[in-house]
Amino acid sequence: MTHLHTPEEDAKLMAQVAQGDAIACRLLVQRHLGPLVGLALRMTRNNSEAEDIAQEAFVRLWKQSKNWQPKAKISTWLYRVTHNLSIDVIRRRERQNVTDSDMTEIADTTTNQSEKRHRQDVSKQVQAAISSLPERQRTAITLVHHRDLSNKEAASIMDISVDALESLLARARKGLRVTLEEQREDLLGAQL
């Protein structure tokens, strides 16, 4: 049976972290590390950077433990910090004119190599389309569609109103439709 972790349970763990409880630290990391790495990876497209960003988010959380107010949701705070750190990495990379051409490969056990290559190509094209979106649209799409956050949670993380988030989502979806429609024949391609 899967147990969903509540914000109240996270707040209790955070109070234990403030007292120096290493087990509480580990439990919070276990609960939130995967989604944070996933968000950072979607934004930066770099495994190593994503892991570093998630680690830094936790370091900042631990530093806040003594002053933590239980009215704040830990997951929302962590997503916001991860989002901001990811943007910092992206901006630093752009300033250095460094491009990251590493695209995460999809692990696939399909024996049909042609189908496997086609799916990888489609995945790369979709990821490239998402990556070509403006930063705030890309973040909105990632939070809502890849991290399964509600519009309210995503808006809070991005520090914008729900209406502004919905506007970003609408523009992002429209941009993806246009980009992917232009590549429709490539996406549908010949599958053998």
Secondary structure, DSSP 4 states (H G I P E B T S, - for coil): ---PPPHHHHHHHHHHHHTT-HHHHHHHHHHHHHHHHHHHHHHH--HHHHHHHHHHHHHHHHHHGGG--TTS-HHHHHHHHHHHHHHHHHHHHHHTT------PPPP---S-HHHHHHHHHHHHHHHHHHHTS-HHHHHHHIIIIIS---HHHHHHHHTS-HHHHHHHHHHHHHHHHHHHHHTHHHHH----
